Amino acid sequence: MRHIRFNRHTIFSSALNLSGLTIAISVFLILMVQVLYDWRYDRCYPGHEDIYRLECTGVGGTEAGTYMASFSRPMIEEIKG
């Protein structure tokens, strides 16, 4: 009887370890897919090293905005001003 109980414990432990390992590998693969996507995002454009994002914070830090490349030229002209 003791031998049967030990086998049940071993089977449960093995199943628990296998499911934990499966979940860990799945999470790792999902994270790596996201990291590779983010890393390669703008690589298809020539001069991808020179792509930037301009952020502006309002007075007192209350307002924040993000400006795309189409808004950057008028902003540069005003800053040079």
Backbone bond lengths (Angstrom), bond angles and torsions (degrees), N, CA, C in turn:
res aa  C-N    CA-C-N  psi(-1)  N-CA   C-N-CA  omega(-1)  CA-C   N-CA-C  phi
1 M - - - 1.451 - - 1.537 111.25 -
2 R 1.316 115.74 -39.53 1.452 120.02 -179.76 1.536 110.75 -63.38
3 H 1.295 117.30 -37.18 1.456 122.66 -179.65 1.530 111.12 -64.32
4 I 1.320 118.59 -39.06 1.469 122.88 178.90 1.526 109.96 -66.83
5 R 1.336 117.73 -42.45 1.457 121.64 179.06 1.528 110.82 -63.31
6 F 1.300 117.45 -39.61 1.461 121.72 178.14 1.530 110.78 -63.76
7 N 1.312 117.52 -39.40 1.463 121.02 178.77 1.519 111.67 -65.71
8 R 1.339 117.40 -39.74 1.465 120.15 177.31 1.526 110.31 -61.54
9 H 1.318 116.07 -43.14 1.461 120.67 179.27 1.531 110.40 -63.36
10 T 1.305 116.93 -41.79 1.460 121.42 179.80 1.528 111.11 -66.21
11 I 1.318 117.35 -41.93 1.467 121.17 178.96 1.525 110.25 -64.58
12 F 1.334 117.80 -43.46 1.463 121.42 178.83 1.527 110.51 -63.82
13 S 1.320 117.24 -43.72 1.470 120.72 179.24 1.523 111.06 -63.91
14 S 1.308 116.72 -41.82 1.465 120.22 179.29 1.523 111.07 -64.68
15 A 1.326 117.17 -42.34 1.467 120.70 178.62 1.526 110.66 -64.81
16 L 1.322 117.00 -40.37 1.461 120.97 178.94 1.531 110.62 -65.77
17 N 1.312 117.65 -43.56 1.464 121.21 177.92 1.522 111.47 -64.15
18 L 1.313 117.12 -41.67 1.460 120.98 -179.86 1.524 111.42 -66.23
19 S 1.328 117.41 -41.84 1.468 119.66 178.59 1.529 110.81 -67.34
20 G 1.323 118.24 -38.46 1.462 120.53 176.81 1.514 112.21 -64.03
21 L 1.312 116.57 -41.64 1.461 120.79 177.91 1.526 111.16 -65.66
22 T 1.322 116.83 -39.47 1.467 121.14 178.14 1.523 111.00 -63.07
23 I 1.319 116.89 -44.15 1.470 120.78 179.02 1.525 110.32 -64.74
24 A 1.328 117.26 -42.98 1.468 120.58 -179.43 1.526 111.66 -63.04
25 I 1.311 117.70 -43.62 1.467 120.62 179.12 1.526 110.49 -66.55
26 S 1.331 117.62 -38.88 1.467 120.85 178.74 1.522 111.14 -63.33
27 V 1.319 117.46 -44.91 1.468 121.04 179.09 1.528 110.12 -63.75
28 F 1.321 117.02 -42.38 1.465 120.66 177.86 1.525 111.24 -59.53
29 L 1.319 117.58 -45.46 1.466 120.60 -179.27 1.522 111.86 -65.41
30 I 1.325 117.36 -40.06 1.468 120.59 177.89 1.522 110.40 -63.66
31 L 1.326 117.34 -43.65 1.463 120.60 178.50 1.529 111.59 -64.42
32 M 1.315 117.51 -39.27 1.459 120.12 179.63 1.528 111.74 -67.70
33 V 1.326 117.56 -36.24 1.466 120.47 176.11 1.525 109.57 -62.87
34 Q 1.330 117.89 -42.46 1.462 121.55 179.10 1.531 111.17 -66.15
35 V 1.315 117.49 -42.96 1.467 121.13 179.42 1.526 110.50 -62.99
36 L 1.323 117.66 -44.78 1.465 120.36 179.15 1.526 111.67 -65.25
37 Y 1.325 117.83 -36.53 1.466 121.10 177.28 1.530 109.83 -63.78
38 D 1.341 116.69 -46.41 1.463 119.88 -179.98 1.527 111.57 -65.59
39 W 1.315 116.95 -37.37 1.460 121.37 -177.89 1.527 111.67 -68.35
40 R 1.327 117.49 -34.81 1.465 122.11 -176.94 1.523 113.09 -98.48
41 Y 1.318 119.43 10.30 1.462 122.58 -168.63 1.528 112.99 -57.55
42 D 1.320 119.07 -53.80 1.466 122.09 -175.23 1.520 113.34 -102.32
43 R 1.294 119.03 16.10 1.460 121.83 -175.53 1.528 112.82 -71.78
44 C 1.327 118.90 -14.70 1.463 120.32 -177.80 1.528 112.15 -79.27
45 Y 1.338 117.89 -14.94 1.459 121.07 -178.93 1.525 110.50 -89.78
46 P 1.338 116.98 138.71 1.473 117.68 174.62 1.531 109.37 -66.92
47 G 1.314 116.54 138.69 1.467 120.58 -177.65 1.513 112.37 74.43
48 H 1.321 117.56 30.99 1.466 120.83 -175.75 1.526 112.82 -63.56
49 E 1.339 117.48 -16.95 1.458 119.46 178.10 1.526 111.62 -70.72
50 D 1.333 117.02 -20.01 1.458 121.69 -175.18 1.522 113.54 -102.29
51 I 1.315 118.88 17.72 1.460 122.16 177.96 1.528 107.96 -90.73
52 Y 1.327 116.20 124.56 1.460 121.38 -177.33 1.513 110.40 -129.05
53 R 1.319 115.98 166.03 1.458 122.53 174.46 1.520 107.23 -123.41
54 L 1.322 116.67 132.53 1.448 122.53 -178.87 1.517 108.53 -101.69
55 E 1.328 116.56 125.82 1.457 121.16 176.88 1.517 109.03 -117.65
56 C 1.309 116.10 143.74 1.455 121.76 -177.53 1.525 109.13 -129.02
57 T 1.322 116.32 133.63 1.460 121.02 177.83 1.519 108.36 -109.44
58 G 1.324 116.71 134.79 1.448 121.70 -179.07 1.517 112.36 -74.31
59 V 1.321 115.90 -178.80 1.464 122.11 -179.45 1.524 109.16 -64.48
60 G 1.299 116.69 129.44 1.461 121.16 179.90 1.514 113.50 79.10
61 G 1.309 118.00 3.18 1.457 121.34 178.45 1.513 114.07 74.28
62 T 1.344 117.59 16.17 1.461 119.74 -176.45 1.521 112.90 -84.29
63 E 1.318 117.34 -33.66 1.460 120.31 -177.33 1.522 109.42 -110.66
64 A 1.295 116.19 133.96 1.463 120.19 176.96 1.514 108.13 -130.39
65 G 1.303 116.36 143.89 1.451 120.11 179.26 1.511 111.21 -144.69
66 T 1.298 115.24 158.48 1.455 121.60 176.76 1.516 107.83 -120.83
67 Y 1.310 116.72 130.58 1.451 121.59 -178.30 1.518 109.45 -111.02
68 M 1.298 115.98 134.95 1.460 121.06 179.07 1.532 109.75 -85.43
69 A 1.313 116.16 176.94 1.465 121.49 -175.69 1.526 112.10 -61.47
70 S 1.320 118.51 -30.68 1.463 120.38 -178.32 1.522 111.96 -69.54
71 F 1.315 118.33 -22.26 1.455 121.79 179.01 1.526 112.32 -92.40
72 S 1.317 117.48 -9.97 1.457 119.06 -171.90 1.532 113.09 -72.72
73 R 1.334 119.51 -34.39 1.466 121.31 -177.60 1.531 111.55 -62.78
74 P 1.344 120.87 -50.27 1.473 119.25 176.52 1.529 112.23 -61.58
75 M 1.319 117.11 -34.27 1.455 120.47 179.07 1.528 110.17 -65.94
76 I 1.329 117.75 -41.63 1.467 121.71 179.13 1.524 110.48 -63.99
77 E 1.324 116.33 -42.25 1.465 119.98 179.12 1.524 110.81 -62.67
78 E 1.321 117.65 -38.11 1.463 120.53 -179.74 1.527 111.21 -72.12
79 I 1.311 117.38 -36.99 1.463 120.60 179.28 1.531 110.30 -67.65
80 K 1.332 117.29 -40.74 1.466 120.60 178.22 1.524 111.02 -64.15
81 G 1.323 116.27 -33.08 1.399 129.88 -174.38 1.407 127.61 -20.26
